[in-house]
Amino acid sequence: MSPTLLASTPAIALAVVAAGCFAVAATLQHDAVDDVSTDGNRLGLAAFRTLVSRPGWLLGLAAAVAGSGLHAVALVLSPLSVVQPIGVLAVPIAVLLTARRTRESPGRGVLLGVALSVAGVASFVTIAANSTSATRVPDFATLIAGGISTALILVLVGIALVTGGWLRCVAYVTAGAVAFGLVSALVRALSLQVTTGLVAWNDPRLLGTAAGIGVALLVGGWLIQQGFASGPPEVVIACLTVVDPIVAVLLGIVLLGEGPATSGVAAAVLLGCAAAAAAGVVSLARYHPDARRARAAARTVDPSAPAGQAPAAPSDDPAAVPRPAPRP
């Protein structure tokens, strides 16, 4: 076993428990958002005010907070590239929870998506763990990370606003995952700034990093709720746990200096693993039962559409499927 992985055993254990918390949180919050969302696309402010009083949503929030706390402790103990990708274990957990709740077995497309996501991220973390090291945070690294992440989030939100169905869900959640990946990178940077003793507690760089964590958490949380309003929990958690670690690890390697030992071959393999994990998310989103039902409903409304033809964006919209009355 790699010395890095062996030394990171406590952090890995915490990250595994955190993944379970995130899966439970996603399932509970999706159900609550699904109840209060009126158009199946976006979560408005009025619906959000109703949402925050729902016990299920609050319980999901508590699970998410617990998972975030455990994950933060793990990040203090080990590098980003070891801890962050473990969150992908939330994907199979969420699939099992939904299958148990709906009594509907996942299809081959869903299982293929789960397998690709887990295998891709597991390979990513194994390779990255052998090419990382802790170091001091370079000047302006957190500022650059924030700027790049903000630009990417704006592009993804723009895509979400002009698309529909599972693509809208993926765009919203990917934007939220970028924000959360930035949070993880900033938490790691904050811990390095404190533990190295090179930055005082009232240093503007330290305070700016802490403020960035708070803003990114709020933005990411809001975007994830929009994803819950337009897609199933497995797709949300899959997209989140694939994009989040990849963004965090890349920020750690490129900007925080955690990857000086990463060779060109290792970098190419890492990109391949990331691509496999992303393909898994697309498969899970495309072949999820909710997406299939939405396409079937769209073909019922427009019987002239060929059975093998992919529908336009609005045809994939979950709003095309009759929604049950909200639970009290």
Secondary structure, DSSP 4 states (H G I P E B T S, - for coil): --HHHHHTHHHHHHHHHHHHHHHHHHHHHHHHHHHH-SSSS---HHHHHHHTT-HHHHHHHHHHHHHHHHHHHHHHHS-HHHHGGGGGGHHHHHHHHHHHHHT----HHHHHHHHHHHHHHHHHHHHHHTT----PPPTTHHHHHHHHHHHHHHHHHHHHHH--HHHHHHHHHHHHHHHHHHHHHHHHHHHHHHHTS-S-TT-HHHHHHHHHHHHHHHHHHHHHHHHHHHS-HHHHHHHHHHHHHHHHHHHHHHTS---TT--HHHHHHHHHHHHHHHHHHHHHHHHSHHHHHHHHHHHHH-TTS-TTSPPPGGGG-GGGSPPPPPP-
